[in-house]
Amino acid sequence: MGHIISGIKNNGTEQQKEVAYLNRSAFNPVCFAIYSALEAHDCNAFSCGNGTGRNFSKERLLNALSFLGTEEKLEDERAFINDCLANLDENEEIYIEFF
């Protein structure tokens, strides 16, 4: 069991593409950090994501980076957010799904 989180550019279109990926074990002590950073607790089913997703704005992603700070143990989460930021759609959003 674990948390598989994907950033999807152009969700629902022919140009849909996974551009960011984060995988955390259900028993990893930082597995919930990304949910807190994105204010997406409703997408968390405790041992994994709940299979849902939603669009996140550039502003929300920048706030998530700030929330994550500089701790080394959260480097993968920051890399995920930066990959999402680098691949925003024309509305400056990206779809993130949680499995």
ZIZIDA-V108377 format. One record per backbone hydrogen bond with DSSP energy under -1.0 kcal/mol. CO is the residue of the C=O (numbers start at 1). NH is the residue of the N-H. E is the energy in kcal/mol with one decimal. If there is no record, write none. Layout:
co-><CO:CO>
nh-><NH:NH>
e-><E:E>
This chain:
co-><1:3:4:5:6:7:7:8:9:10:13:17:20:22:24:25:28:30:32:33:34:35:40:41:43:45:48:52:54:56:57:58:59:60:61:62:63:64:71:72:74:75:76:77:78:79:80:81:82:84:89:92:93:94:95:96:97:98>
nh-><26:24:99:22:97:19:20:95:17:13:16:9:7:5:3:28:31:33:36:37:38:40:43:44:50:47:45:98:96:94:61:62:63:64:65:66:67:68:74:75:78:79:80:81:82:83:84:85:86:87:92:58:89:56:8:54:6:51>
e-><-1.6:-2.4:-3.2:-2.4:-2.4:-2.9:-1.3:-1.8:-1.9:-1.7:-1.6:-3.0:-2.4:-3.2:-3.6:-1.5:-2.1:-1.6:-1.9:-2.8:-2.2:-2.9:-2.2:-1.6:-2.4:-1.9:-2.8:-3.1:-2.6:-1.8:-2.2:-2.5:-2.3:-2.0:-2.1:-1.9:-2.4:-2.2:-1.6:-1.8:-2.2:-2.6:-2.2:-2.3:-2.7:-2.4:-2.2:-2.7:-2.0:-1.4:-2.2:-1.7:-2.9:-2.7:-3.8:-1.9:-2.1:-2.5>
